């Protein structure tokens, strides 16, 4: 990493990768390493919101020096080493200085203000904001009940606050005024909007986010229409807009708005093909396959997953190809083709076992062993093999990182349904209760629909242990609007 001072008279230089930090991660995936960082933080009483994206930014050299909380955690993890041993620049070389020239710098409303307002300017850490009022967006598993209730009662407000970086472009477009020519800071803001949507969805589900997330998407396309001066900035804007369209599409998908989701995914696919962005195209096809499966179009799911695999092969990520094989398996299960499903599942497992790589897309931070187990459970459930489905769903819920609250609720809801349909009503009711406990944190129509189906299956078994209590509590629970 750069150790010399960066002054305003020097030209902007790209960050140098932090190879020392990358070596310390070893064979662990970014998500696995991030989980280790969070565990280490808890050991010493610190609170950091480290995730795979943060690890990626450190290794890319975008974070020249961590804030003090991260410094304490890293030095606890690697005793005897200094910050420079970990590949970071000395704090004295970044404190009080901007890391980028004006066009390339993150906007002030993302970094927490101008000179002197942050702990180490030039050491911007998007998932550990300096202002305490932002913690409702990024807190780790210890997120307070007060903030959790604030999200559930005013999720739209929280979402609006978190998705506002490119709101000025939207305001200008809505007022009929021309949007200024975008620069690198706009591309950065767009990328941050995508990350924030993903973080909020991981924690809380889609229902409180979807309508608010549509606004920054319109702003993103207004920026594209305005046209960037630099080709590199234009490419980042197109990629960011496509990823944002996929993220908004996923929010629509998870909240049951399938037509809206299909439209957003098609928009992302068109953007990818227009710019020749294979990574974005593979992502769009991946989500299209998942949507088609959920919408009852299994043959389309197979075709979309196969298209994603054709374009994804050139990207060099075995983990991506593993996920795409699982998308294909879901389509084959919907077609009641057990052989095709089993072949795709075996391919997904073999590809997964090749391990993570630098080529793994950033958006795949959710894809670990838990997701692999969860998607396999869904396949066996579709095929009616309830025993095998429940075994994989239980393992998925046990393996899931606590940060992904929504996925824990999803896997547990899958488990409850598989147990209910497999003739184990008492265990199903217990799993259903655990889902209900999580619904004060998660807003997902998809999960609520699954739980409602489980309740219907359990109705004839009201006398079984725990079933009556589950049915009564489920009936009194609030529904998504």
Secondary structure, 3 states (H helix, E strand, C coil): CCCCCCCCCCCCCCCCCCHHHHHHHCCCCHHHHHHHHHHHHHHCCCCCCCCHHHHHHHHCCCCCCCCHHHHHHHHHHCCCCCCCCCCCCCHHHHCCCCCCCCCCCCCHHHHCCCCCCCCCCCCCCCCCCCCHHHHHHHCCCCCCHHHHHHHHHHHHHHHHHHCCCCHHHHHHHHCCCCCCCCCHHHHHHHHHHHHHHHHHHHHHCCCCCHHHHHHHHHHHHHHHHHCCCCHHHHHHHHHHHHHHHHHHHHHHHHCCCHHHHHHHHHHHHHHHHHHCCHHHHHHHHHHHHHHHHHCCCHHHHHHHHHHHHHHHHHHCCHHHHHHHHHHHHHHHHHCCCHHHHHHHHHHHHHHHCCCCCCCCCHHHHHCCHHHHHHHHHHHHHHCCCHHHHHHHHHHHHHHCCCCCHHHHHHHHHHHHHHHHHCCCHHHHHHHHHHHHHHCCCCCCHHHHHHHHHHHHHHHHHCCCCCHHHHHHHHHHCCCCC
